[in-house]
Amino acid sequence: MTRTNSIRIVPLLVAVIAFIAGCARPFPSQITDQVDKKVSFADLQKDPGSYKGKWVMFAGVIVGSISESDGSTYLELVQKPADSQGRPLQTDESSGRFIAVSKQFLDPAVYRGGRMITVVGQVIGDSIKPLGGMTYRYPLLAVEALHLWEPSYGPRFHVGVGVGVMHSY
């Protein structure tokens, strides 16, 4: 191979590697294969006890976090619909709130209010807590894996093959 051909191939290889890295899923298949995709958040919200032990994946926005003395962290989240990668959509649509319980310490400076996150976890029940002037039933998820998303600014660029519908807010 001549030097000129090598110089032309390098940018192509870099582009291919960048494209493949951009397509990477946030969770390994060993985790997502255990998720029961039939469990909707609305159904879980109605009766968390009937889904106890089921693995689910939900996206949302962090409202707040509480770190306990044993090193665990409780994240309160507002559920959001997710895109095909599991990233929460930037919309006002939500089916409610839930609490993700991590056995590990999650720094509240990093896992702060307003950050987008996707959680894979096991349903462990529910907790009734005050929310404003009412009581609210929060489904509880034991965190198996989570992905904190980087903020997106402006329109996201996406390359795809196939038929789809695109909309902007």
Secondary structure by P-SEA (a helix, b strand, c coil): ccaaaaaaaaaaaaaaaaaaaaacccccaaaaaaccccccaaaaaacccccccbbbbbbbbbcccccccccbbbbbbbcccccccccccccccccbbbbbbbccccccccccccccbbbbbcccbbbbbbcccbbbbbbbbcccbbbbbcccccbbbbbbccccccccc
